[in-house]
């Protein structure tokens, strides 16, 4: 199965939701900065599971989560991002 690398960044308005999201991402990804994570070697299924968990935590009206596919073959190049509500259309 094909694997990809992603960068996940967020801006969460509620401290409670912020902590829940950080705990989730700390389990599956590598923290780069306070609200930025590298999620390496991910299958479509893995990504969809994490996106579902993120959507359970955040308030889509108040919070902002961005996920970008990364090309790490030669350097760190961000590819196109996607809307959390339609991740299947991205991969």
N, C-alpha and C positions, 0 to 999 in steps of 0.2 A: 504494500500500500504506500502511496506517495506521501511524503512528509514535507512540512513547511515550517518556517520560523516566523513568529509574529512578535510585534511590539504592542503591548496593551498599556494605554494611559488613561487616567481618569481624573475627573473633578467632581467630587461628591459633596453635597451641601450638608448632609447630616453626619455628625461624628459617629453615630451608631452604625449607619450604613457604610461609612468609610472604613471603619474597623473590620466589619464583616467582609467587605470586598478585599481588603488587604490580606486578611487571614486566608481567604480562598486562594488568592493569587500566590501567596507565599508557599502554598502547598504544591503548586504546579509549575510555577515560573520563577525566574531569577530577577530579583529586584535590581534595577539599574539606578533609579533615583526614587525619591519618596513616593511618587505616584506613577512610576513608569517601570514596566516589567518586560523582560524578554521571555517569550514562551517558545522554546526551541523544539524541533523535531516532532511536530504535531500532525496527526492525521485529521481528516475531515471530521471523523466521529469524535475524536478528543476535543476538537475545537467546538463542535456543536454542543457537547456536554457542558463545557465551561461557559459558553454563551448562555445556555439555559439557566445555569446557576447564577450568572451575573444578573440576568433579567429578573430572577427571583429576589435579588437583594436590592437593586437600585429602584429609584423612582424616576421613570423616564422623562417626567416633566421637569424635574429639578436637577438631575444628575447628568453628567456627560461622560461616556466611556467610548474610547476610540480604539480600534484594533486595526493594525496595519501589517500586511504581509511584508516580510523582509527578505531581500536577496543578499545572502552572506557569502556567495561564492568568491567574489573578488574584494568586496568591501561591504560596509553596511549601507545598503540602498533601500529606502522605503519604497514599497510598491503601492498599489492602490489600496485604499481603506474600504470598509463596508459598513452598512447600517446593521446594527445588532438585531433588528427585527427581520432581516433577510439574509442571514449568513450563508445559506445554502446557494444563493445566487452568486456568491463571491468565488467559491472554489471550483 
